[in-house]
Amino acid sequence: MNGLDTQKISQIISKLRKFIKDQGLTSLYIPSFDLYLSEYVPLEDCPRYFVSGFTGSVAEVLLTIDKNFLFVDGRYHEHAALECDPDIVDVVPCPYGVSNFDALIEKAKIAGGTLGIFSSRTPFNSYKILKSNMKLKLFNETTIDSLFHFPGNSTTGTIKRIPDSISGQSTIEKLDELINGGQACFVSATDSIAWLSNCRGYQFPYMASFKAKALGLSGELHLFIPSKDKVSKELLQVKELHFHLLSDLEKVLAEKLSKVEEIIVDPLSINTQDHRFLKGLLEEEVHEKENFVVKKQSLKNSSEMKHIEESFHKSNQVIFNSLTWLKSRVSKKDKVTEFDFFNKTNRIYKEAGAIGNSFNTIAGSGANSSIIHYKTPSPQKNIEEGELVLLDSGAYYEGGYATDTTRTIISGGEATLEHKKMFTLVLKGFLKAMHAEFPEGTLGKEIDALARGPIKEAGYDYSHGTGHGIGVHVHEGGYSITPTSEVILKEGSHGSIEPGLYFPGVGGVRIENTVFIEAHPDKEKTLRFKNLVWIGMDPKLIDLDLLDSEEKALLKAYEVKCREIGLSFGADKLAL
């Protein structure tokens, strides 16, 4: 979708402010979500985009009579400041540890009065929090459509089943682990639906899932989709899967739930409109369990692990080839822009068999590498010798499980002392976290402290988490490494380790590998990380004087393995 000009944004804001006055509201909560509460919402279906022009994946908006607040976390502070017009958008950069939603609540409480929310695009858990803090007035999907006139987005991907050799477990087996004979479950999160059905559709940007809501009963999964035209013929023959039109959702739920003893919903992923319908239908039989599907899907079975490892083997080669290509072009003094590099990387993924990218490839050079989620690689920005280049990319292959890896290199020539210091501090944190051995029951925040330690000791920090879960989508629950994470790290979960350091105007460094958590082979009740990424570090960015003997030994072992695989830039030859 083409970017909105300020005049168009101003017109929409004026219309919404009239709505606020007509409805007797003081403020209006405008989320980023679609009906499915997706992370990557197409811009043409994203309410927040229409009142801010901000294209990042995560943000919140509170609109009042005289203010238009856009709340963004640390990944987007620099991005939002560059992208939003300060005359019509008040960007609120939330400090690390303060969520966008919490910051929005504080502003809404200051505004007082009645807050309007769109129930079809607000998570039920968010609704509960808002309700406990202020007076609310709810509006349905028909209202939000009439206000925004979404142009609509076509559903192009066909829903297909992945091979049993990849899923490793049938839909019926998964349902048996989630519910008993008298129970049902309503599932809204599209990654959970894709995992539970063993299907993929690629119907959202950068996500392998498909547009659906689901009802799980004993032995059968009912899928509610916008159109049956996008269901493969083979899938219609699968006996445990039953497809219905999304427009028939309430009618079918009323019929199928007439005799159940209990229906389980996740308050974090069901929208308020659906929850209110179920509550009106079943009253006391509706029970909330946070992450009840995610807790199962985040623990990968051996078949999933095998496929994921094979996917990373392909992505490792793609990233190495992309970085090697760039270094070669720069060394030859060829003109190559960020946009060239971005396109080349994506082409190499396709040549390797990728079905699509698992997120928008980040390809920033020079000062742009400090923009944590840099989304707009420039066709005008030439990549020059002596610049930091940050490549963060991932893909989906046959099984529809995401890959995600980041490498930072020097484009060519020699790195500055500042570049080396930045990179080596991040490398120290990366090595400490990657090689941690930790007891069962360890919380994510304990590993975060290891990664962040060397960087903080030097007087710096970074404004994002150190690790997120990865599965059908590039961000999955069940695994979280942040300064505040109370998530217990469990054997079988899959996620990233990615410390960073960013200096606006100078550049940024991030090193990201992806891991499984596995049982330590020699130490009882102890866990460790199994690495999936074998791409060497750029030796020109390593300051050996900043590494202690243990760190040198760990780096040496890693680089030797990268050399054996053929994905080394030569760091194994350093005096480690």
C-alpha positions as CSV (number, residue, x, y, z in Angstrom):
1,M,0.0,0.0,0.0
2,N,1.3,3.4,-0.9
3,G,2.2,5.7,2.0
4,L,-0.5,8.1,3.3
5,D,0.1,11.8,3.0
6,T,-0.4,14.1,5.9
7,Q,-3.5,15.6,4.4
8,K,-5.2,12.2,4.2
9,I,-4.1,11.4,7.8
10,S,-5.4,14.7,9.0
11,Q,-8.8,14.1,7.3
12,I,-9.2,10.8,9.1
13,I,-8.2,12.3,12.4
14,S,-10.8,15.0,11.9
15,K,-13.5,12.5,11.2
16,L,-12.6,10.4,14.3
17,R,-12.6,13.5,16.5
18,K,-16.1,14.3,15.3
19,F,-17.0,10.7,16.2
20,I,-15.5,11.2,19.7
21,K,-17.7,14.3,20.2
22,D,-20.9,12.7,18.8
23,Q,-20.5,9.6,21.0
24,G,-19.8,11.6,24.2
25,L,-16.2,10.2,24.5
26,T,-13.1,11.8,25.9
27,S,-10.6,9.7,24.0
28,L,-10.5,6.7,21.5
29,Y,-8.1,3.7,21.6
30,I,-6.9,2.9,18.1
31,P,-5.0,-0.4,18.0
32,S,-2.8,-1.9,15.4
33,F,-4.7,-5.2,15.2
34,D,-7.0,-6.8,12.7
35,L,-9.8,-9.2,13.5
36,Y,-7.3,-12.0,14.2
37,L,-5.1,-9.8,16.5
38,S,-2.2,-10.5,14.2
39,E,1.3,-9.1,14.8
40,Y,2.0,-8.2,11.1
41,V,-1.2,-6.6,10.0
42,P,-1.4,-5.5,6.3
43,L,-1.3,-1.7,6.3
44,E,-4.6,-1.5,4.5
45,D,-6.3,-3.2,7.5
46,C,-4.4,-1.5,10.3
47,P,-6.3,1.3,12.1
48,R,-3.2,2.8,13.7
49,Y,-1.6,3.3,10.4
50,F,-4.4,5.5,9.1
51,V,-4.0,8.0,11.9
52,S,-0.2,8.1,12.2
53,G,1.4,6.9,9.0
54,F,3.7,4.7,11.2
55,T,4.5,1.4,9.4
56,G,6.2,-0.5,12.3
57,S,4.6,-3.8,13.4
58,V,3.8,-2.8,17.0
59,A,2.4,0.5,18.4
60,E,-0.7,1.9,20.1
61,V,-2.6,5.1,19.5
62,L,-4.7,7.2,21.8
63,L,-6.7,9.9,20.1
64,T,-8.2,12.8,22.1
65,I,-9.9,16.0,21.1
66,D,-6.5,17.8,20.8
67,K,-3.8,15.1,20.8
68,N,-2.9,12.1,18.8
69,F,-0.5,10.0,20.8
70,L,1.6,7.2,19.2
71,F,3.2,4.9,21.7
72,V,6.3,3.0,20.5
73,D,8.8,0.7,22.3
74,G,12.6,0.9,22.1
75,R,12.8,-0.9,18.7
76,Y,10.9,1.9,17.1
77,H,12.0,5.1,18.9
78,E,14.2,6.3,16.0
79,H,12.0,4.8,13.3
80,A,8.8,6.6,14.5
81,A,10.6,9.9,14.9
82,L,11.8,9.7,11.3
83,E,8.5,8.5,9.9
84,C,5.8,10.5,11.7
85,D,4.9,14.1,11.1
86,P,5.3,15.9,14.5
87,D,2.5,18.4,13.6
88,I,-0.1,15.7,13.6
89,V,1.4,12.8,15.7
90,D,2.8,13.1,19.2
91,V,5.3,10.2,19.3
92,V,5.7,8.8,22.9
93,P,8.9,6.7,23.1
94,C,8.3,4.3,25.9
95,P,11.3,3.5,28.1
96,Y,12.4,-0.1,28.3
97,G,10.2,-1.9,30.8
98,V,7.1,0.3,30.2
99,S,4.8,-1.3,27.6
100,N,3.1,0.8,24.9
101,F,-0.3,-0.3,26.4
102,D,0.6,0.8,29.9
103,A,1.8,4.2,28.7
104,L,-1.5,4.6,26.8
105,I,-3.5,3.8,29.9
106,E,-1.8,6.5,31.9
107,K,-2.6,9.1,29.1
108,A,-6.2,7.8,29.0
109,K,-6.6,8.2,32.7
110,I,-5.3,11.8,32.5
111,A,-7.9,12.5,29.8
112,G,-10.6,11.0,32.1
113,G,-14.2,10.7,30.9
114,T,-15.1,7.8,28.6
115,L,-12.7,5.9,26.4
116,G,-14.0,4.3,23.2
117,I,-12.7,1.0,22.0
118,F,-13.3,-1.3,19.0
119,S,-14.2,-4.6,20.5
120,S,-13.4,-6.7,17.4
121,R,-9.8,-5.5,17.4
122,T,-9.0,-5.3,21.1
123,P,-7.6,-8.3,23.0
124,F,-10.0,-9.3,25.8
125,N,-7.2,-9.1,28.4
126,S,-6.6,-5.5,27.3
127,Y,-10.3,-4.8,27.6
128,K,-10.3,-6.1,31.2
129,I,-7.3,-3.9,32.1
130,L,-8.9,-0.8,30.5
131,K,-12.3,-1.5,32.2
132,S,-10.6,-1.6,35.6
133,N,-9.1,1.8,35.0
134,M,-11.8,3.9,33.3
135,K,-15.3,4.0,31.9
136,L,-15.5,2.4,28.4
137,K,-17.9,2.4,25.4
138,L,-17.6,-0.4,23.0
139,F,-18.0,-0.3,19.2
140,N,-18.1,-3.3,16.8
141,E,-16.5,-4.0,13.4
142,T,-19.2,-2.4,11.5
143,T,-18.5,0.9,13.2
144,I,-14.7,0.8,12.7
145,D,-15.3,-0.1,9.0
146,S,-17.6,2.9,8.5
147,L,-15.0,5.2,10.1
148,F,-11.9,4.0,8.3
149,H,-13.3,2.6,5.1
150,F,-10.5,-0.1,4.9
151,P,-9.8,-0.7,1.3
152,G,-9.6,-4.4,2.1
153,N,-6.9,-7.0,1.4
154,S,-7.2,-10.0,-0.8
155,T,-6.6,-13.5,0.5
156,T,-4.1,-15.0,-1.9
157,G,-2.5,-18.0,-0.1
158,T,-4.0,-21.5,-0.4
159,I,-4.4,-23.4,2.8
160,K,-2.4,-26.7,2.6
161,R,-1.3,-29.3,5.1
162,I,2.3,-29.8,5.9
163,P,3.7,-33.4,5.8
164,D,3.3,-35.6,8.9
165,S,7.1,-36.1,8.8
166,I,7.4,-32.4,9.7
167,S,4.5,-31.9,12.1
168,G,5.3,-35.1,14.0
169,Q,1.9,-35.1,15.7
170,S,-1.7,-35.3,14.4
171,T,-4.4,-32.7,15.0
172,I,-6.4,-35.2,17.1
173,E,-3.3,-36.0,19.2
174,K,-2.8,-32.3,19.9
175,L,-6.5,-31.8,20.8
176,D,-6.3,-34.7,23.2
177,E,-3.5,-33.0,25.0
178,L,-5.4,-29.7,25.2
179,I,-9.0,-30.8,26.2
180,N,-10.9,-33.8,27.5
181,G,-14.2,-35.2,26.2
182,G,-16.5,-32.7,27.9
183,Q,-14.4,-29.6,27.0
184,A,-14.0,-27.4,24.0
185,C,-11.5,-24.7,23.2
186,F,-11.8,-21.5,21.1
187,V,-8.5,-20.6,19.5
188,S,-7.9,-17.2,17.9
189,A,-4.2,-16.9,17.5
190,T,-3.4,-17.7,13.9
191,D,-0.1,-19.3,14.6
192,S,-1.7,-21.6,17.2
193,I,-4.4,-22.5,14.6
194,A,-1.8,-23.3,12.0
195,W,0.1,-25.5,14.5
196,L,-3.0,-27.2,15.7
197,S,-4.4,-27.9,12.2
198,N,-0.9,-28.8,10.8
199,C,-1.8,-26.4,7.9
200,R,-0.2,-23.3,6.5
201,G,-1.6,-20.6,4.2
202,Y,0.7,-17.6,4.0
203,Q,-2.3,-15.2,4.0
204,F,-0.6,-12.5,6.1
205,P,2.6,-10.5,5.5
206,Y,5.6,-12.5,6.8
207,M,3.5,-15.2,8.5
208,A,2.9,-18.8,7.5
209,S,-0.5,-18.9,9.0
210,F,-3.9,-18.2,7.5
211,K,-7.0,-16.2,8.2
212,A,-9.1,-18.3,10.6
213,K,-10.6,-18.8,14.0
214,A,-11.0,-22.3,15.4
215,L,-13.2,-24.4,17.7
216,G,-11.6,-27.5,19.1
217,L,-13.8,-30.4,20.2
218,S,-12.9,-34.0,21.0
219,G,-11.6,-35.5,17.8
220,E,-12.5,-32.5,15.5
221,L,-11.3,-29.1,14.7
222,H,-13.7,-26.5,13.2
223,L,-12.0,-23.8,11.2
224,F,-13.8,-20.5,10.4
225,I,-12.4,-18.8,7.3
226,P,-13.4,-15.9,5.0
227,S,-13.7,-18.1,1.9
228,K,-13.5,-21.8,1.1
229,D,-12.0,-21.0,-2.2
230,K,-8.5,-21.0,-0.7
231,V,-8.7,-24.5,0.8
232,S,-6.8,-27.1,-1.1
233,K,-8.9,-30.0,-2.4
234,E,-6.9,-32.6,-0.4
235,L,-7.5,-30.7,2.8
236,L,-11.2,-30.9,2.4
237,Q,-10.9,-34.7,2.7
238,V,-9.2,-34.6,6.1
239,K,-11.8,-36.1,8.4
240,E,-10.9,-34.2,11.6
241,L,-10.9,-30.8,9.9
242,H,-14.2,-29.0,9.3
243,F,-14.3,-25.7,7.4
244,H,-17.0,-23.1,7.8
245,L,-17.4,-19.5,6.6
246,L,-16.3,-16.9,9.1
247,S,-19.7,-15.2,8.6
248,D,-21.3,-18.3,10.2
249,L,-19.1,-18.2,13.3
250,E,-21.7,-17.3,15.8
251,K,-24.4,-19.7,14.4
252,V,-22.0,-22.7,14.3
253,L,-20.6,-21.9,17.8
254,A,-24.2,-21.8,19.2
255,E,-24.9,-25.2,17.6
256,K,-21.6,-27.0,18.5
257,L,-21.3,-25.7,22.1
258,S,-24.9,-26.6,23.2
259,K,-23.7,-29.6,25.1
260,V,-20.1,-28.9,26.3
261,E,-19.3,-28.7,30.0
262,E,-16.5,-26.1,29.6
263,I,-15.0,-24.0,26.9
264,I,-11.4,-22.7,27.3
265,V,-10.2,-19.4,25.8
266,D,-7.0,-17.5,26.0
267,P,-7.7,-14.0,27.2
268,L,-4.4,-12.8,25.6
269,S,-5.4,-13.8,22.1
270,I,-9.2,-13.7,21.8
271,N,-10.8,-10.4,20.8
272,T,-13.3,-8.8,23.1
273,Q,-16.2,-9.2,20.7
274,D,-15.7,-13.0,20.4
275,H,-15.3,-13.3,24.2
276,R,-18.5,-11.4,24.9
277,F,-20.4,-13.6,22.4
278,L,-19.2,-16.8,24.1
279,K,-19.9,-15.4,27.5
280,G,-23.4,-14.5,26.5
281,L,-23.8,-18.0,25.0
282,L,-22.4,-20.1,27.8
283,E,-22.0,-17.8,30.8
284,E,-20.2,-19.8,33.6
285,E,-18.8,-22.5,31.2
286,V,-16.3,-20.0,29.7
287,H,-12.9,-20.4,31.4
288,E,-9.8,-18.4,30.7
289,K,-6.3,-20.0,30.6
290,E,-3.5,-17.8,29.4
291,N,-1.3,-19.3,26.7
292,F,-2.9,-22.7,27.0
293,V,-2.1,-23.6,23.4
294,V,1.2,-21.7,23.2
295,K,2.6,-23.7,26.2
296,K,2.1,-26.9,24.1
297,Q,3.2,-25.6,20.7
298,S,6.3,-23.9,22.0
299,L,7.8,-27.3,23.0
300,K,9.0,-28.7,19.7
301,N,8.9,-32.5,19.0
302,S,11.8,-34.3,17.3
303,S,10.2,-34.1,13.8
304,E,9.7,-30.3,14.2
305,M,13.3,-29.9,15.5
306,K,14.7,-31.9,12.5
307,H,12.9,-29.7,10.0
308,I,13.8,-26.4,11.8
309,E,17.4,-27.4,11.9
310,E,17.3,-28.2,8.2
311,S,15.7,-24.8,7.6
312,F,18.5,-23.0,9.5
313,H,21.1,-24.9,7.5
314,K,19.6,-23.3,4.3
315,S,19.2,-19.9,5.9
316,N,22.8,-20.0,7.2
317,Q,24.1,-20.4,3.7
318,V,21.8,-17.7,2.3
319,I,23.1,-15.1,4.9
320,F,26.7,-16.0,4.3
321,N,26.3,-15.8,0.6
322,S,24.6,-12.4,0.9
323,L,27.3,-10.9,3.1
324,T,30.0,-12.4,0.9
325,W,28.4,-10.9,-2.2
326,L,28.2,-7.5,-0.5
327,K,31.9,-7.5,0.7
328,S,33.0,-8.5,-2.8
329,R,31.0,-5.7,-4.5
330,V,32.3,-3.1,-2.0
331,S,35.9,-4.2,-2.4
332,K,35.6,-3.8,-6.2
333,K,34.3,-0.2,-5.7
334,D,31.0,-1.2,-7.3
335,K,28.0,0.9,-6.6
336,V,25.7,-1.0,-4.3
337,T,22.8,0.5,-2.3
338,E,21.0,-0.8,0.7
339,F,18.1,-1.6,-1.6
340,D,20.3,-3.6,-3.8
341,F,21.6,-5.6,-0.8
342,F,18.0,-6.1,0.5
343,N,16.8,-7.4,-2.9
344,K,19.9,-9.6,-3.4
345,T,19.3,-11.3,0.0
346,N,15.7,-11.9,-0.7
347,R,16.5,-13.4,-4.1
348,I,19.1,-15.8,-2.6
349,Y,16.4,-16.9,-0.1
350,K,14.1,-17.7,-3.0
351,E,16.8,-19.6,-4.8
352,A,17.4,-21.7,-1.7
353,G,13.7,-22.8,-1.7
354,A,12.2,-20.3,0.7
355,I,8.4,-19.9,0.3
356,G,8.6,-16.4,1.8
357,N,10.3,-14.2,4.3
358,S,9.5,-14.6,8.0
359,F,9.7,-10.8,8.5
360,N,10.8,-7.8,6.4
361,T,14.5,-8.1,5.8
362,I,16.5,-5.5,7.7
363,A,19.5,-4.3,5.7
364,G,20.9,-1.1,7.2
365,S,24.3,0.4,6.6
366,G,26.2,3.2,8.3
367,A,24.0,5.3,10.6
368,N,20.9,3.4,9.4
369,S,22.2,0.2,11.1
370,S,21.4,1.9,14.5
371,I,17.7,1.8,13.6
372,I,16.7,-1.4,15.4
373,H,13.9,-2.4,13.1
374,Y,15.0,-0.5,9.9
375,K,12.3,-1.2,7.4
376,T,13.1,1.1,4.4
377,P,16.4,0.1,2.8
378,S,17.2,3.1,0.5
379,P,17.9,2.9,-3.2
380,Q,19.8,6.2,-2.7
381,K,22.0,5.1,0.2
382,N,25.2,3.7,-1.2
383,I,27.1,1.2,1.0
384,E,30.6,2.6,1.4
385,E,33.8,1.2,2.6
386,G,34.3,1.3,6.4
387,E,30.6,1.2,7.3
388,L,28.8,-1.1,9.7
389,V,26.2,-3.2,7.9
390,L,23.5,-5.0,9.8
391,L,21.5,-7.8,8.1
392,D,18.6,-9.3,10.1
393,S,16.6,-11.8,8.0
394,G,14.6,-15.1,8.0
395,A,12.5,-17.3,5.9
396,Y,9.9,-20.1,5.7
397,Y,10.5,-23.3,3.9
398,E,8.3,-26.4,3.3
399,G,7.2,-26.8,6.9
400,G,6.3,-23.2,7.6
401,Y,8.5,-22.7,10.6
402,A,10.3,-19.3,10.8
403,T,14.1,-18.8,10.7
404,D,15.7,-15.6,12.2
405,T,19.3,-14.6,12.3
406,T,21.3,-11.3,12.5
407,R,24.9,-10.6,11.5
408,T,26.8,-7.3,11.6
409,I,29.9,-6.9,9.4
410,I,32.2,-4.1,8.2
411,S,31.4,-3.4,4.6
412,G,35.0,-3.2,3.5
413,G,38.2,-1.5,4.3
414,E,39.0,-1.1,8.0
415,A,36.8,-0.8,11.1
416,T,37.2,2.1,13.5
417,L,38.1,1.6,17.1
418,E,34.6,2.6,18.0
419,H,33.1,0.0,15.6
420,K,35.4,-2.7,17.2
421,K,34.5,-1.8,20.7
422,M,30.7,-1.9,19.9
423,F,31.0,-5.2,18.2
424,T,33.2,-6.9,20.7
425,L,31.1,-5.8,23.7
426,V,28.0,-7.4,22.0
427,L,30.1,-10.5,21.2
428,K,31.1,-10.9,24.8
429,G,27.4,-10.8,25.9
430,F,26.4,-13.1,23.1
431,L,29.1,-15.7,24.1
432,K,28.1,-15.6,27.8
433,A,24.5,-16.2,27.1
434,M,25.0,-18.8,24.3
435,H,27.2,-21.0,26.4
436,A,25.2,-20.7,29.6
437,E,24.4,-23.9,31.6
438,F,21.5,-23.3,33.9
439,P,19.3,-25.3,36.3
440,E,15.7,-26.4,35.4
441,G,13.4,-23.6,36.4
442,T,15.6,-20.8,35.3
443,L,13.8,-17.6,34.3
444,G,14.4,-15.7,31.1
445,K,15.6,-12.6,33.0
446,E,18.5,-14.6,34.4
447,I,19.9,-15.3,30.9
448,D,19.2,-11.7,29.9
449,A,21.4,-10.5,32.7
450,L,24.3,-12.7,31.3
451,A,24.0,-11.2,27.8
452,R,23.6,-7.6,29.0
453,G,26.3,-7.8,31.7
454,P,29.4,-6.9,29.6
455,I,27.6,-4.2,27.8
456,K,26.2,-2.6,31.0
457,E,29.7,-2.9,32.7
458,A,31.0,-0.7,29.9
459,G,28.3,1.9,30.6
460,Y,25.9,1.0,27.8
461,D,22.6,-0.9,27.3
462,Y,20.1,-1.8,24.5
463,S,16.4,-1.1,24.5
464,H,15.1,-4.5,23.3
465,G,14.9,-8.0,24.7
466,T,17.7,-10.5,24.4
467,G,15.5,-13.3,23.0
468,H,12.1,-14.3,21.8
469,G,10.4,-17.5,21.0
470,I,10.2,-18.7,17.4
471,G,7.8,-21.2,15.7
472,V,5.1,-20.9,13.1
473,H,5.6,-17.2,13.4
474,V,8.9,-15.4,14.0
475,H,7.6,-14.3,17.4
476,E,6.1,-17.1,19.6
477,G,5.3,-17.3,23.3
478,G,6.7,-19.9,25.7
479,Y,10.3,-18.5,25.5
480,S,11.3,-15.0,26.5
481,I,14.7,-13.5,27.5
482,T,14.2,-10.0,28.8
483,P,15.2,-8.0,31.9
484,T,11.8,-8.6,33.3
485,S,10.9,-12.1,31.9
486,E,9.3,-14.5,34.4
487,V,9.0,-17.2,31.7
488,I,10.6,-20.5,32.8
489,L,13.0,-21.7,30.1
490,K,12.0,-25.2,29.2
491,E,13.6,-28.1,27.3
492,G,12.3,-28.3,23.8
493,S,11.6,-24.6,23.3
494,H,13.0,-22.6,20.5
495,G,14.1,-19.0,20.4
496,S,16.8,-16.4,19.8
497,I,19.7,-14.9,21.6
498,E,20.4,-11.4,20.3
499,P,22.2,-8.7,22.3
500,G,22.9,-5.4,20.5
501,L,24.3,-2.0,20.8
502,Y,23.2,1.1,18.9
503,F,24.6,4.6,18.5
504,P,22.4,6.9,16.5
505,G,24.4,8.7,13.8
506,V,27.2,6.1,14.1
507,G,25.7,2.7,13.6
508,G,24.4,-0.4,15.3
509,V,25.6,-3.9,16.1
510,R,23.4,-7.0,16.7
511,I,24.4,-10.6,16.8
512,E,21.6,-13.1,16.7
513,N,21.7,-16.9,16.8
514,T,18.7,-19.2,17.2
515,V,18.7,-22.1,19.6
516,F,16.8,-25.1,21.1
517,I,16.9,-25.6,24.8
518,E,18.1,-29.1,25.6
519,A,19.0,-31.2,28.6
520,H,22.7,-31.1,29.5
521,P,24.1,-34.6,28.7
522,D,26.4,-34.7,31.7
523,K,24.7,-32.6,34.4
524,E,21.4,-33.8,36.0
525,K,18.5,-31.3,36.0
526,T,20.6,-28.8,34.0
527,L,19.8,-27.2,30.7
528,R,21.8,-25.6,27.9
529,F,21.3,-24.1,24.5
530,K,21.8,-26.0,21.3
531,N,23.0,-23.6,18.5
532,L,21.4,-23.7,15.1
533,V,23.4,-20.9,13.4
534,W,26.9,-21.4,12.1
535,I,27.9,-18.2,10.4
536,G,31.3,-16.8,11.4
537,M,31.9,-13.3,12.8
538,D,33.7,-10.6,10.9
539,P,37.3,-10.7,12.2
540,K,37.8,-7.0,11.3
541,L,35.3,-6.1,14.0
542,I,36.9,-8.1,16.8
543,D,39.1,-6.4,19.4
544,L,41.0,-9.2,21.0
545,D,42.1,-7.1,23.9
546,L,38.5,-6.9,25.1
547,L,38.1,-10.7,25.2
548,D,39.2,-12.8,28.2
549,S,40.8,-16.2,27.8
550,E,37.5,-18.1,28.2
551,E,35.7,-15.9,25.6
552,K,38.6,-16.5,23.2
553,A,38.3,-20.2,23.6
554,L,34.5,-20.2,23.1
555,L,34.9,-18.0,20.0
556,K,37.7,-20.2,18.6
557,A,35.5,-23.3,19.0
558,Y,32.6,-21.6,17.3
559,E,34.7,-20.3,14.4
560,V,36.4,-23.6,13.8
561,K,33.0,-25.2,13.3
562,C,31.9,-22.4,11.0
563,R,35.2,-23.0,9.0
564,E,34.4,-26.7,8.7
565,I,30.9,-26.0,7.4
566,G,32.4,-23.4,5.0
567,L,30.7,-20.3,6.5
568,S,33.7,-18.5,7.9
569,F,35.0,-14.9,7.3
570,G,38.3,-15.9,8.8
571,A,37.9,-15.2,12.5
572,D,39.3,-18.6,13.3
573,K,42.7,-17.4,12.1
574,L,42.9,-14.7,14.7
575,A,45.2,-15.2,17.7
576,L,42.4,-16.6,19.9
